[in-house]
């Protein structure tokens, strides 16, 4: 199992490299999202295949374009490493739940859908952080894959109540966030945050959704405080909430599967 986790982590590095391209092309509408060769955004020279290798390509060119010498943003490498780490965590959770004997089309579908949702959330994280906007193509990809996860989980445990509760959590949570964004005219939060919360509700359920939003708000408050203290930002400065929602979603998704008793404790506490 450890070897499979390592392979999926290595795959995550390549996916992270691809997600960097997706974020750029969503913004520029350049050659479609998946079509066309990678190139330097400064001089537009096409990159060789070895320059597209995650991590190794960056080290090979020493962090600069070989043709125009412009520095390559560190976020590209961080995106690759972060995606690789997320793939390792999710695959570890998966293989911790299922043995080789238990593996089936349903369980493999669950893993594949989980990685698709994770990739969608990573795109949203970076895009919202850079441009303060949630890309709808990533949001809808996450929602569709999230619904697939809920269906697989419900079929696996043979309990359709699971499907209903998670769908209700998603709908109610997203509805509240959408209402807030409409009422505040996107001053307090944007419409896109409602889509992220819908994905959160699907993956985490009612209690997990409440905890996830609380974690996101806590992290956002700390970051906002640090920006005011150390960077001198205004108290009225706009801070995207999406990155913290996506982070909280991924963290809670791992926690509720690794420590199921954690959710049981909070379920009793809420009741």
N, C-alpha and C positions, 0 to 999 in steps of 0.2 A: 504493500500500500504506500509506503514511504517513497518508493520509486515513482509511482504514479503521481503523487503529490508534487514531486520534484519536476516531473515532465510538465505538469499543468502550470507550475510556477514559471518554468522556462517559457511556456506558451504565453503566459501573461506578459512577459517582457515584450514579445512581438505584438501582442494585442495592444499594449500600452503605446508602442511606437505608432501603430495604426490609428489609435484614438487621437494622438497628437495631430495627425493628418486630417482626421474627421473634424476636429474642432476648428482647424484652420479653414477647411473648405466649407463648413457650414457658414462661417462668418463671411467668406469672400465669394461664396457661390461659384467656386472655381472648378470647372471640369467635373461637376458632380461630386458626390461624397466619396465614392469608392473608385471612380475611374480616373485614369491619367497617372503619369509617373510623378514621383516626389521630386521636388526641386528646392533650391534655396529661395526663400521669399524675397531676398534682397536683389540678387543678380539673376535669379530665375534659371540658373544652370541646373540641368537634370543631374540627380545624384546617382552614383554607381551603386550596384547592389550591396557592396560591402559597407558603404556609407549609411545604408538603411538598417544595418544590423543594430539592434538595440544595445545600448551601453558601449559595445565594442566599436561601433561606428564613430561615436562621439570621442572615444579615446584615441582612435586611429587618426582623426583629423585634428586632435588636440583642441577640441571645442571651438573650432573656427571653420568657416567655409573654405574649401581648398582653392576656390576660384576668385572670390572677392575679399576673403579674410575677415568678413564680418563675424563677430562672436555669436555662437549658438546659445540661445537662452537655456539656462540650467533647468528650467521647468520641463524641458523635453525629457531629460534624463530622470528627473523626479517622477514624471508621469509614468515612465516605463517601470521604474522601481516600485512605485506605488501600486500599479496594476499587477505586477508580479506578486507582490505581497498579498494583495486582496485575493488573487487566484489561489495562492497557497493556503490562506486561511479558510476560504470557502471549500476547497477540495479536502482540506483536513477535517472540516466539519462533516462533509459528505462521507468520507471513508471511515470516519468515526461512528457514523450511524449505520452504515451498511457494510457487511462483510462480503467477500467475493461470492459466497453462496447466495446472498440476498440480492445481488445485482441483477437488475432486470431492465426492460425497456422503460418502465415507469421511473425507476431510480436514476437511470442515466439521463432521462428527460429532465428530471428534477435538477440534476447537476448542470446540464446544459443551459436550462432556463435561468438558473441562479447566476451563472457566469454572464449571461446576456443582460440581466438586470443590473448586475454589478458594473458592467461596462457602460451601460446607459447612465448610471448614477455618476460614474467617474467623468464622463463627458459633461454632464450637467454641472458637476463640481467645478471643473476647470473653466467652462464657458461662462458660467454665472460669475465666477471669481474675476475673470478678465473683463467681461462686457456687461455685467449686471443684467443678464437676460437668460431665461431658460429656453434652450432650443427644443422646439416641439417635436422634432423627429426623434430626439433621445427620450423625451418624456413619454411619448406614445409607445416607443419600443419598450420602455420599462413597464408601462401599464399592461401592455399585451402579454409580455413575458411573465409579469407578476400574476396576472389572472391564471396563466398556465401553471405557475407554481402552486397556487392555492388549490386548483383542481387536482393536481398530482398529489398534494399532501392529503386532501380530503379522500381521494381514492385509496391512498396508501393506508390511512388509519381507518378507512371505511366509516367515516362520520361526516355527513354533509353539513352538520351544524358548524363545523370548522369553516367551510366555504362561506356560509351565510354570515357568520360573525365577522370574518375578515373583510368580506365585501361591504358589510354595513359600516365597519370601522373606517374603511377607505372612503366610502361615500359621505359619511357624516363629517369626518375630519376635513376632507377636501372642500365640502360645502361650507364649513365654518371659515376656512381660510379664504375661500373665494369671496364669501360675504364680506369679510374684513377688508379685502383688497378693493372690492367695489365701493364699500362705504367710505374708505379712506382715499379713494381714487389713486390707489397704488402708492400712497405715501408710506403707510405702515408696512406693507408687504406687497409683492407683485402677484399678478395672476398666476405666473408660472409656479409659485410656491405651492399652490393648490394641487397641481399635478404631482409634485414630489410627495406631498402628504398622501395622495391617493395611493402611490406606490408603497409608502410606509405602512399604511393601513393594511394593504394586501399582504405584505410580508410579515408584519409584526402583530397584527390583531389589535384589539382595543387597548389592552394594558400596555403592550409593547409600544403602541403609537403614542400614548400619553408619556411614557418614559422617554421615548425617542425625541419628542418635541421638547421635553424638559431639558434633556441633555444638549440639544441644539441651541436652545435659548441660553443655557448656562455658558456654553463655549462662546457663543456670539457676544454675550455680555462681557466676558473676560477679554476677548479680542478687541471689542469696542473700547473698553477701558484702557487697554494698553496702547491703542492707537491715539487716544486722547492724551494720555500721559507722556508717551515717548515720541510721538510724531507731531503732537500739537494739533491734531484734527479737531474740527468743530464738533460740538455735541449734536448738531443737526446734520452731520455728514451721513450720507446714505451708505449703509453696509448691506451687501447681499446676504440674505438669509439662506438661500439655496445651498451653498457649500456646507453649512453647518447641519442642515437637514440631511443631506446625502451622507455626510460623515456619521451622523447619529444612526442613520438607517443601517449602514454597513456594520457598525459596531454592535448594534442591538441584534441584528440578524445572526451574527456569530454567537453572541452571548446567550440568546434564548435556546440555541441548539447545543451549545457546549455545557451550559448550566441551566437545564430546564427547571430545577428546583428554585432558581432565582425568580422566574416568572410566577411559579406557584406561590412563593412568599408574598410577592407584590399583589397577586390576585386576592389573597386573603386579606391583605392590608387595606386594599381598596374597598372590598366588600365589608 
